[in-house]
Structure formats: structure tokens, C-alpha cells
Amino acid sequence: MSRLFLAFLCFLRILFGKKLPPEAMRFLPEPTAPLPEPVPAGKALPPPEATRPVSKPATKPVTEGKPEPARPAAPPPEDRPRVSAAQQHRDGALAFLALLQREGRLVDFLLEPLDGFSDADIGAAARDVHRGCRKVLDQHLSLEPVMPGSEEARVAVPAGFDPAEIRLIGEARGEPPLRGTLRHHGWRVVDARLPALADSVDRTVIAPAEVEL
């Protein structure tokens, strides 16, 4: 292949972005290492790779701030929602009313119209209600009088008395201590032994309906 034709062929290959033919490779000069870029005047040359110091990772200055304390793990969710104190009191009152109904049928007696019954019939029914309700009180509550003494007795009301314990009837005259007649000695609960309230129970059901089959 003549050099003129070879040169024309190389021109076409370079023009269309193709590799040169193998015949033209022997006319190319030997490859040499690229010369380093000239260093501007006044700038020091970087040290060679063998002697270049190894850079250490940057660390935060101690003065930037204290490390954040570890946050405590969140408590596990409770199995059941919390019941407020008002809800507990309401459920306890309904549960105690259910006891009075179960043992003494108190709700039945109070809701029954008594106009068509004689005094003897009412007295007989009241005796059964009294027996059952007294049983509930004896089993679950211990009571004592707020102000000891028999009814119609003369008593003294001290200064600074608690209105929740003593209720004055009539018009108060003069300064305490006040003198008056004891109409009712009141009641105070000393001990309550109520049963524990079970979960998932409808407290509004005072007594279940009874169906005889």
C-alpha cells in the first residue's frame, strides 16, 4: 500500500471517528509520559506521593457543645386505657346499687307503685327488702355515727365545724359553740370492703332480665 493512499485512508478514518489501520501504526511515534503542568511562579511543588503526609479526619472541637444525652426508650403501650377517677366512682356506685338489688330487690321496691297495695302488704314487702339490704351493708361497709348521741338530745356544735359533717337546721343565733337538738346523728363509713370491679362489664345493667324456659 502506497504511503499516499495510506495517508488518504487515515484522513478518512480520522474524519469519521474510526481507528487507524494497522499499517499506519508503525509510522506513529513511541508513546511518552505526559509532561507535568507548569507550576506558577511563587507556588511550591506538592510533595511526592511517598512522602505526602496522611491527612487525619477532622474532629469536632470540644467547645462546640456537649453530646446529646441518650433519650429513654418510650414505655410500652398499656393493654387497656386508663379509667378516670370519676368513671371509677360512677362504676363503684352502680356496682353497689346492683348488690342492693340482687340481695334486697331495692330497685324493684322503689319503682313499684304502692297506691293499690294495703299497708300490710307494703309492710311485708318492706321487711324482705330491709333484710336483704341490711345484709349488703353488713358484708361490705362498717358505719359509725358522725355525732354520737340519741335523737332529740341537746348537743353543742363547736366553732369551725365541717359543714360536710354537721348540717344546721333553722336559724343560727349567737356565736359558736351553738346549742341545738340532735335530729339525726349522721353516718360515716369507717371501712369499705367492696368487691373488685371486673373489666368489660356493663355497669349500667343493675339486674339482668330473667327468662324462664
DRENPA-3360 file (N, C-alpha, C; in nm, 2 decimals, always signed):
BEGIN
1 = MSRLFLAF = +0.09/-0.12/+0.00/+0.00/+0.00/+0.00/+0.09/+0.12/+0.00 ~ +0.07/+0.22/-0.09/+0.15/+0.33/-0.10/+0.12/+0.43/+0.01 ~ +0.22/+0.51/+0.04/+0.21/+0.60/+0.16/+0.10/+0.70/+0.13 ~ +0.08/+0.74/+0.00/-0.02/+0.84/-0.03/-0.16/+0.79/-0.01 ~ -0.18/+0.66/-0.05/-0.31/+0.61/-0.03/-0.34/+0.58/+0.12 ~ -0.23/+0.54/+0.19/-0.24/+0.52/+0.33/-0.27/+0.65/+0.41 ~ -0.21/+0.75/+0.37/-0.24/+0.88/+0.43/-0.38/+0.93/+0.41 ~ -0.43/+0.90/+0.28/-0.57/+0.94/+0.25/-0.67/+0.85/+0.33;
9 = LCFLRILF = -0.63/+0.72/+0.35/-0.72/+0.64/+0.42/-0.72/+0.68/+0.57 ~ -0.61/+0.72/+0.62/-0.60/+0.76/+0.76/-0.68/+0.89/+0.78 ~ -0.68/+0.98/+0.68/-0.76/+1.10/+0.69/-0.91/+1.07/+0.70 ~ -0.95/+0.98/+0.61/-1.10/+0.94/+0.61/-1.14/+0.88/+0.75 ~ -1.05/+0.79/+0.80/-1.09/+0.73/+0.93/-1.09/+0.83/+1.04 ~ -1.00/+0.92/+1.04/-1.00/+1.03/+1.15/-1.12/+1.12/+1.13 ~ -1.16/+1.14/+1.00/-1.27/+1.23/+0.98/-1.40/+1.17/+1.03 ~ -1.42/+1.04/+1.02/-1.54/+0.97/+1.06/-1.53/+0.90/+1.20;
17 = GKKLPPEA = -1.42/+0.93/+1.27/-1.40/+0.89/+1.41/-1.38/+0.74/+1.42 ~ -1.30/+0.68/+1.32/-1.27/+0.54/+1.33/-1.12/+0.52/+1.36 ~ -1.09/+0.39/+1.40/-0.95/+0.36/+1.43/-0.86/+0.36/+1.30 ~ -0.74/+0.39/+1.33/-0.64/+0.39/+1.21/-0.61/+0.25/+1.17 ~ -0.58/+0.23/+1.05/-0.54/+0.09/+1.00/-0.41/+0.04/+1.07 ~ -0.39/-0.09/+1.08/-0.27/-0.14/+1.14/-0.14/-0.09/+1.07 ~ -0.15/-0.07/+0.94/-0.03/-0.04/+0.86/+0.02/+0.10/+0.90 ~ -0.07/+0.19/+0.95/-0.03/+0.32/+0.99/+0.02/+0.33/+1.13;
25 = MRFLPEPT = +0.01/+0.23/+1.21/+0.05/+0.23/+1.35/+0.20/+0.24/+1.36 ~ +0.27/+0.17/+1.26/+0.42/+0.17/+1.27/+0.48/+0.31/+1.24 ~ +0.41/+0.40/+1.18/+0.46/+0.53/+1.14/+0.44/+0.63/+1.26 ~ +0.36/+0.59/+1.36/+0.34/+0.68/+1.47/+0.45/+0.68/+1.57 ~ +0.49/+0.79/+1.64/+0.60/+0.79/+1.74/+0.56/+0.71/+1.86 ~ +0.67/+0.67/+1.93/+0.65/+0.60/+2.05/+0.58/+0.68/+2.16 ~ +0.48/+0.62/+2.23/+0.41/+0.70/+2.34/+0.50/+0.73/+2.45 ~ +0.49/+0.86/+2.50/+0.57/+0.91/+2.61/+0.48/+0.95/+2.72;
33 = APLPEPVP = +0.54/+0.96/+2.84/+0.46/+1.00/+2.96/+0.42/+1.15/+2.94 ~ +0.31/+1.19/+2.98/+0.27/+1.33/+2.97/+0.35/+1.42/+3.06 ~ +0.39/+1.54/+3.00/+0.47/+1.63/+3.08/+0.38/+1.69/+3.19 ~ +0.44/+1.72/+3.31/+0.36/+1.78/+3.41/+0.33/+1.93/+3.38 ~ +0.22/+1.97/+3.43/+0.18/+2.11/+3.40/+0.27/+2.21/+3.47 ~ +0.30/+2.32/+3.40/+0.40/+2.41/+3.46/+0.34/+2.47/+3.59 ~ +0.43/+2.49/+3.68/+0.39/+2.54/+3.81/+0.41/+2.69/+3.81 ~ +0.30/+2.77/+3.85/+0.32/+2.91/+3.85/+0.43/+2.95/+3.95;
41 = AGKALPPP = +0.49/+3.07/+3.91/+0.60/+3.12/+3.99/+0.55/+3.15/+4.13 ~ +0.63/+3.12/+4.23/+0.60/+3.15/+4.37/+0.52/+3.04/+4.44 ~ +0.48/+2.94/+4.37/+0.40/+2.83/+4.43/+0.48/+2.71/+4.45 ~ +0.48/+2.65/+4.57/+0.57/+2.54/+4.60/+0.51/+2.41/+4.54 ~ +0.60/+2.32/+4.50/+0.56/+2.20/+4.44/+0.50/+2.11/+4.55 ~ +0.40/+2.03/+4.52/+0.34/+1.94/+4.62/+0.44/+1.82/+4.64 ~ +0.45/+1.77/+4.76/+0.54/+1.66/+4.79/+0.50/+1.53/+4.71 ~ +0.59/+1.45/+4.68/+0.56/+1.32/+4.61/+0.47/+1.24/+4.70;
49 = EATRPVSK = +0.40/+1.14/+4.63/+0.30/+1.06/+4.70/+0.37/+0.98/+4.81 ~ +0.49/+0.94/+4.80/+0.55/+0.86/+4.90/+0.58/+0.93/+5.03 ~ +0.60/+1.06/+5.02/+0.64/+1.14/+5.14/+0.52/+1.24/+5.18 ~ +0.41/+1.23/+5.11/+0.30/+1.32/+5.14/+0.24/+1.28/+5.27 ~ +0.22/+1.37/+5.37/+0.16/+1.33/+5.50/+0.01/+1.29/+5.48 ~ -0.02/+1.19/+5.56/-0.16/+1.14/+5.55/-0.25/+1.23/+5.64 ~ -0.35/+1.28/+5.57/-0.44/+1.37/+5.64/-0.53/+1.30/+5.74 ~ -0.55/+1.35/+5.86/-0.64/+1.29/+5.96/-0.78/+1.35/+5.94;
57 = PATKPVTE = -0.88/+1.26/+5.97/-1.02/+1.31/+5.97/-1.04/+1.42/+6.06 ~ -1.12/+1.52/+6.02/-1.15/+1.64/+6.10/-1.23/+1.60/+6.22 ~ -1.20/+1.65/+6.33/-1.28/+1.62/+6.45/-1.35/+1.75/+6.50 ~ -1.46/+1.73/+6.57/-1.53/+1.85/+6.62/-1.46/+1.91/+6.74 ~ -1.45/+2.04/+6.74/-1.39/+2.09/+6.86/-1.47/+2.06/+6.98 ~ -1.41/+2.06/+7.10/-1.48/+2.02/+7.22/-1.57/+2.14/+7.26 ~ -1.54/+2.26/+7.22/-1.62/+2.38/+7.26/-1.75/+2.39/+7.18 ~ -1.77/+2.30/+7.08/-1.90/+2.32/+7.00/-2.02/+2.29/+7.08;
65 = GKPEPARP = -2.01/+2.20/+7.18/-2.13/+2.17/+7.26/-2.11/+2.03/+7.32 ~ -2.19/+2.00/+7.42/-2.18/+1.87/+7.48/-2.27/+1.77/+7.40 ~ -2.23/+1.64/+7.40/-2.31/+1.54/+7.32/-2.45/+1.53/+7.38 ~ -2.55/+1.51/+7.30/-2.68/+1.49/+7.34/-2.70/+1.37/+7.43 ~ -2.76/+1.38/+7.54/-2.79/+1.26/+7.62/-2.88/+1.16/+7.55 ~ -2.86/+1.03/+7.58/-2.94/+0.93/+7.52/-3.09/+0.94/+7.57 ~ -3.18/+0.94/+7.48/-3.32/+0.95/+7.51/-3.37/+0.82/+7.57 ~ -3.45/+0.82/+7.68/-3.50/+0.70/+7.73/-3.60/+0.64/+7.63;
73 = AAPPPEDR = -3.61/+0.51/+7.63/-3.70/+0.44/+7.55/-3.84/+0.46/+7.59 ~ -3.93/+0.48/+7.49/-4.07/+0.50/+7.52/-4.13/+0.38/+7.59 ~ -4.21/+0.41/+7.69/-4.28/+0.30/+7.76/-4.37/+0.22/+7.67 ~ -4.38/+0.09/+7.70/-4.47/+0.01/+7.61/-4.61/+0.06/+7.63 ~ -4.70/+0.05/+7.53/-4.84/+0.09/+7.55/-4.91/+0.00/+7.64 ~ -5.00/+0.05/+7.72/-5.08/-0.03/+7.82/-5.18/-0.12/+7.74 ~ -5.21/-0.23/+7.81/-5.30/-0.32/+7.75/-5.45/-0.26/+7.74 ~ -5.48/-0.17/+7.83/-5.61/-0.12/+7.84/-5.60/+0.03/+7.87;
81 = PRVSAAQQ = -5.70/+0.11/+7.82/-5.70/+0.25/+7.85/-5.72/+0.28/+8.00 ~ -5.66/+0.40/+8.04/-5.68/+0.44/+8.18/-5.83/+0.48/+8.20 ~ -5.87/+0.45/+8.32/-6.01/+0.49/+8.36/-5.99/+0.61/+8.46 ~ -6.07/+0.72/+8.44/-6.06/+0.83/+8.52/-6.12/+0.80/+8.66 ~ -6.09/+0.89/+8.75/-6.14/+0.87/+8.89/-6.29/+0.89/+8.89 ~ -6.34/+0.98/+8.81/-6.49/+1.00/+8.81/-6.56/+0.87/+8.75 ~ -6.50/+0.81/+8.65/-6.55/+0.69/+8.60/-6.55/+0.58/+8.70 ~ -6.44/+0.57/+8.78/-6.43/+0.46/+8.88/-6.54/+0.48/+8.99;
89 = HRDGALAF = -6.56/+0.61/+9.03/-6.66/+0.63/+9.13/-6.80/+0.60/+9.08 ~ -6.82/+0.63/+8.95/-6.96/+0.60/+8.89/-6.98/+0.45/+8.89 ~ -6.87/+0.38/+8.84/-6.89/+0.23/+8.83/-6.90/+0.17/+8.97 ~ -6.83/+0.22/+9.07/-6.85/+0.17/+9.20/-6.99/+0.19/+9.26 ~ -7.05/+0.31/+9.23/-7.18/+0.34/+9.28/-7.28/+0.24/+9.22 ~ -7.27/+0.22/+9.09/-7.36/+0.14/+9.01/-7.34/-0.01/+9.06 ~ -7.22/-0.05/+9.09/-7.20/-0.19/+9.13/-7.26/-0.21/+9.27 ~ -7.25/-0.11/+9.36/-7.31/-0.12/+9.49/-7.47/-0.12/+9.48;
97 = LALLQREG = -7.52/-0.04/+9.39/-7.67/-0.05/+9.37/-7.71/-0.19/+9.32 ~ -7.62/-0.25/+9.23/-7.66/-0.38/+9.18/-7.66/-0.48/+9.30 ~ -7.57/-0.46/+9.40/-7.57/-0.55/+9.51/-7.70/-0.54/+9.59 ~ -7.75/-0.41/+9.61/-7.87/-0.39/+9.68/-7.99/-0.45/+9.61 ~ -7.98/-0.45/+9.48/-8.09/-0.50/+9.40/-8.09/-0.66/+9.41 ~ -7.97/-0.71/+9.40/-7.96/-0.86/+9.40/-8.00/-0.92/+9.53 ~ -7.96/-0.86/+9.64/-7.99/-0.92/+9.77/-8.13/-0.87/+9.83 ~ -8.16/-0.74/+9.80/-8.29/-0.69/+9.86/-8.39/-0.65/+9.77;
105 = RLVDFLLE = -8.36/-0.66/+9.64/-8.46/-0.61/+9.53/-8.50/-0.47/+9.56 ~ -8.40/-0.38/+9.60/-8.43/-0.24/+9.64/-8.49/-0.17/+9.52 ~ -8.43/-0.18/+9.40/-8.48/-0.11/+9.28/-8.63/-0.14/+9.25 ~ -8.66/-0.27/+9.26/-8.80/-0.32/+9.23/-8.89/-0.25/+9.33 ~ -8.85/-0.25/+9.46/-8.94/-0.19/+9.56/-8.96/-0.04/+9.54 ~ -8.86/+0.03/+9.51/-8.87/+0.17/+9.49/-8.95/+0.21/+9.37 ~ -8.94/+0.13/+9.26/-9.00/+0.17/+9.14/-9.15/+0.11/+9.13 ~ -9.18/+0.03/+9.23/-9.32/-0.03/+9.23/-9.42/+0.07/+9.28;
113 = PLDGFSDA = -9.53/+0.10/+9.20/-9.63/+0.19/+9.26/-9.71/+0.12/+9.37 ~ -9.72/+0.19/+9.48/-9.78/+0.13/+9.60/-9.92/+0.18/+9.63 ~ -9.98/+0.25/+9.54/-10.12/+0.30/+9.56/-10.22/+0.19/+9.58 ~ -10.20/+0.08/+9.50/-10.30/-0.03/+9.50/-10.28/-0.13/+9.61 ~ -10.18/-0.11/+9.70/-10.15/-0.22/+9.80/-10.19/-0.16/+9.94 ~ -10.22/-0.26/+10.02/-10.26/-0.22/+10.16/-10.13/-0.20/+10.24 ~ -10.15/-0.14/+10.36/-10.03/-0.12/+10.45/-9.97/-0.25/+10.49 ~ -10.05/-0.35/+10.51/-10.00/-0.48/+10.55/-9.91/-0.54/+10.44;
121 = DIGAAARD = -9.96/-0.53/+10.31/-9.88/-0.58/+10.20/-9.75/-0.51/+10.19 ~ -9.75/-0.37/+10.20/-9.63/-0.29/+10.19/-9.54/-0.33/+10.30 ~ -9.59/-0.35/+10.42/-9.50/-0.38/+10.54/-9.43/-0.51/+10.52 ~ -9.51/-0.61/+10.46/-9.44/-0.74/+10.44/-9.33/-0.74/+10.34 ~ -9.36/-0.66/+10.23/-9.26/-0.64/+10.13/-9.14/-0.57/+10.18 ~ -9.16/-0.46/+10.26/-9.05/-0.38/+10.31/-8.97/-0.46/+10.41 ~ -9.02/-0.56/+10.47/-8.94/-0.65/+10.56/-8.84/-0.73/+10.48 ~ -8.88/-0.78/+10.37/-8.79/-0.86/+10.29/-8.68/-0.77/+10.23;
129 = VHRGCRKV = -8.72/-0.65/+10.18/-8.62/-0.55/+10.13/-8.52/-0.51/+10.24 ~ -8.57/-0.48/+10.36/-8.48/-0.45/+10.47/-8.38/-0.56/+10.50 ~ -8.43/-0.68/+10.50/-8.34/-0.79/+10.54/-8.23/-0.81/+10.43 ~ -8.26/-0.80/+10.30/-8.16/-0.81/+10.20/-8.06/-0.70/+10.20 ~ -8.11/-0.57/+10.21/-8.02/-0.46/+10.20/-7.93/-0.45/+10.33 ~ -7.99/-0.49/+10.44/-7.91/-0.49/+10.56/-7.79/-0.59/+10.55 ~ -7.82/-0.70/+10.48/-7.71/-0.80/+10.46/-7.60/-0.74/+10.38 ~ -7.63/-0.66/+10.28/-7.53/-0.60/+10.19/-7.44/-0.50/+10.28;
137 = LDQHLSLE = -7.51/-0.42/+10.36/-7.44/-0.32/+10.44/-7.34/-0.39/+10.54 ~ -7.39/-0.50/+10.60/-7.31/-0.57/+10.70/-7.19/-0.64/+10.63 ~ -7.20/-0.68/+10.51/-7.09/-0.75/+10.45/-6.99/-0.66/+10.39 ~ -7.03/-0.54/+10.35/-6.94/-0.46/+10.27/-6.90/-0.32/+10.33 ~ -6.97/-0.28/+10.44/-6.95/-0.15/+10.50/-6.95/-0.16/+10.65 ~ -6.86/-0.08/+10.71/-6.86/-0.05/+10.85/-6.90/+0.09/+10.88 ~ -7.00/+0.12/+10.96/-7.05/+0.25/+10.98/-7.04/+0.29/+11.12 ~ -7.04/+0.42/+11.15/-7.04/+0.48/+11.28/-7.12/+0.61/+11.27;
145 = PVMPGSEE = -7.18/+0.66/+11.38/-7.24/+0.79/+11.38/-7.14/+0.90/+11.37 ~ -7.18/+1.01/+11.30/-7.09/+1.13/+11.29/-7.09/+1.20/+11.42 ~ -7.21/+1.22/+11.48/-7.22/+1.28/+11.62/-7.28/+1.19/+11.71 ~ -7.21/+1.12/+11.80/-7.27/+1.03/+11.89/-7.38/+1.09/+11.98 ~ -7.48/+1.02/+12.01/-7.59/+1.07/+12.09/-7.72/+1.02/+12.04 ~ -7.82/+1.02/+12.13/-7.95/+0.98/+12.08/-8.03/+1.10/+12.02 ~ -8.12/+1.06/+11.94/-8.20/+1.17/+11.88/-8.28/+1.24/+11.98 ~ -8.31/+1.37/+11.96/-8.38/+1.46/+12.05/-8.30/+1.51/+12.17;
153 = ARVAVPAG = -8.17/+1.47/+12.17/-8.08/+1.51/+12.28/-8.02/+1.65/+12.25 ~ -7.99/+1.72/+12.36/-7.93/+1.85/+12.34/-7.78/+1.83/+12.32 ~ -7.73/+1.90/+12.21/-7.59/+1.88/+12.17/-7.53/+2.02/+12.15 ~ -7.39/+2.03/+12.14/-7.32/+2.15/+12.12/-7.25/+2.14/+11.98 ~ -7.26/+2.24/+11.90/-7.19/+2.24/+11.77/-7.07/+2.33/+11.79 ~ -6.94/+2.28/+11.78/-6.83/+2.36/+11.81/-6.80/+2.46/+11.70 ~ -6.71/+2.56/+11.73/-6.67/+2.65/+11.63/-6.58/+2.59/+11.52 ~ -6.59/+2.63/+11.40/-6.51/+2.57/+11.29/-6.55/+2.43/+11.25;
161 = FDPAEIRL = -6.68/+2.40/+11.27/-6.72/+2.26/+11.23/-6.72/+2.25/+11.08 ~ -6.72/+2.12/+11.04/-6.72/+2.09/+10.90/-6.86/+2.08/+10.85 ~ -6.90/+2.16/+10.75/-7.04/+2.16/+10.70/-7.08/+2.02/+10.64 ~ -6.97/+1.95/+10.59/-7.00/+1.82/+10.54/-7.04/+1.72/+10.65 ~ -7.00/+1.74/+10.77/-7.03/+1.65/+10.88/-7.16/+1.69/+10.96 ~ -7.18/+1.82/+10.97/-7.29/+1.87/+11.05/-7.37/+1.97/+10.97 ~ -7.50/+1.95/+10.95/-7.58/+2.05/+10.88/-7.68/+2.11/+10.98 ~ -7.67/+2.24/+10.98/-7.76/+2.32/+11.08/-7.90/+2.34/+11.01;
169 = IGEARGEP = -8.00/+2.32/+11.09/-8.14/+2.33/+11.05/-8.20/+2.45/+11.13 ~ -8.26/+2.54/+11.06/-8.31/+2.66/+11.13/-8.22/+2.78/+11.12 ~ -8.24/+2.87/+11.21/-8.16/+3.00/+11.21/-8.06/+3.00/+11.32 ~ -7.93/+3.02/+11.29/-7.83/+3.02/+11.39/-7.82/+3.16/+11.45 ~ -7.82/+3.16/+11.59/-7.82/+3.29/+11.66/-7.70/+3.28/+11.76 ~ -7.63/+3.39/+11.77/-7.51/+3.40/+11.86/-7.39/+3.34/+11.79 ~ -7.28/+3.34/+11.87/-7.15/+3.29/+11.83/-7.13/+3.14/+11.87 ~ -7.06/+3.06/+11.79/-7.03/+2.93/+11.83/-6.95/+2.92/+11.96;
177 = PLRGTLRH = -6.96/+2.82/+12.04/-7.04/+2.69/+12.01/-7.19/+2.72/+12.02 ~ -7.26/+2.65/+11.93/-7.40/+2.66/+11.92/-7.47/+2.55/+11.99 ~ -7.58/+2.57/+12.05/-7.66/+2.47/+12.12/-7.78/+2.43/+12.04 ~ -7.81/+2.30/+12.02/-7.93/+2.27/+11.95/-7.98/+2.13/+11.98 ~ -8.08/+2.08/+11.91/-8.14/+1.95/+11.93/-8.09/+1.85/+11.82 ~ -8.04/+1.74/+11.85/-7.99/+1.64/+11.76/-8.11/+1.57/+11.69 ~ -8.13/+1.60/+11.56/-8.24/+1.54/+11.49/-8.19/+1.40/+11.43 ~ -8.07/+1.40/+11.38/-8.01/+1.27/+11.33/-7.86/+1.27/+11.35;
185 = HGWRVVDA = -7.81/+1.16/+11.39/-7.67/+1.16/+11.43/-7.58/+1.14/+11.31 ~ -7.63/+1.12/+11.19/-7.55/+1.10/+11.07/-7.48/+0.97/+11.06 ~ -7.41/+0.94/+10.95/-7.34/+0.82/+10.93/-7.20/+0.85/+10.87 ~ -7.10/+0.78/+10.91/-6.97/+0.79/+10.85/-6.92/+0.65/+10.82 ~ -6.87/+0.63/+10.70/-6.81/+0.49/+10.66/-6.67/+0.48/+10.72 ~ -6.65/+0.38/+10.81/-6.52/+0.36/+10.87/-6.44/+0.26/+10.78 ~ -6.50/+0.17/+10.72/-6.43/+0.07/+10.63/-6.52/+0.03/+10.52 ~ -6.47/+0.01/+10.40/-6.55/-0.03/+10.29/-6.48/-0.15/+10.23;
193 = RLPALADS = -6.55/-0.26/+10.21/-6.50/-0.39/+10.16/-6.58/-0.42/+10.03 ~ -6.57/-0.34/+9.94/-6.64/-0.36/+9.81/-6.57/-0.46/+9.72 ~ -6.64/-0.54/+9.64/-6.57/-0.63/+9.55/-6.50/-0.55/+9.44 ~ -6.39/-0.61/+9.39/-6.32/-0.55/+9.28/-6.41/-0.55/+9.15 ~ -6.39/-0.44/+9.08/-6.47/-0.43/+8.96/-6.40/-0.50/+8.84 ~ -6.47/-0.59/+8.78/-6.42/-0.67/+8.66/-6.42/-0.58/+8.54 ~ -6.33/-0.61/+8.45/-6.33/-0.54/+8.32/-6.44/-0.59/+8.22 ~ -6.47/-0.50/+8.13/-6.56/-0.54/+8.02/-6.70/-0.58/+8.07;
201 = VDRTVIAP = -6.74/-0.51/+8.18/-6.88/-0.54/+8.23/-6.96/-0.41/+8.22 ~ -7.08/-0.42/+8.17/-7.17/-0.30/+8.15/-7.23/-0.27/+8.29 ~ -7.18/-0.16/+8.35/-7.22/-0.13/+8.49/-7.36/-0.07/+8.49 ~ -7.41/-0.03/+8.37/-7.55/+0.03/+8.37/-7.65/-0.08/+8.38 ~ -7.62/-0.20/+8.37/-7.72/-0.31/+8.39/-7.72/-0.35/+8.54 ~ -7.82/-0.29/+8.61/-7.82/-0.32/+8.76/-7.87/-0.46/+8.79 ~ -7.96/-0.51/+8.70/-8.01/-0.65/+8.72/-8.04/-0.71/+8.58 ~ -7.99/-0.83/+8.55/-8.02/-0.88/+8.42/-8.17/-0.93/+8.41;
209 = AEVEL = -8.22/-0.93/+8.29/-8.35/-0.98/+8.27/-8.36/-1.13/+8.29 ~ -8.46/-1.18/+8.35/-8.47/-1.33/+8.38/-8.58/-1.39/+8.29 ~ -8.55/-1.49/+8.22/-8.64/-1.56/+8.13/-8.65/-1.71/+8.17 ~ -8.77/-1.75/+8.20/-8.79/-1.89/+8.24/-8.83/-1.97/+8.12 ~ -8.76/-2.08/+8.10/-8.79/-2.17/+7.98/-8.86/-2.29/+8.02;
% end
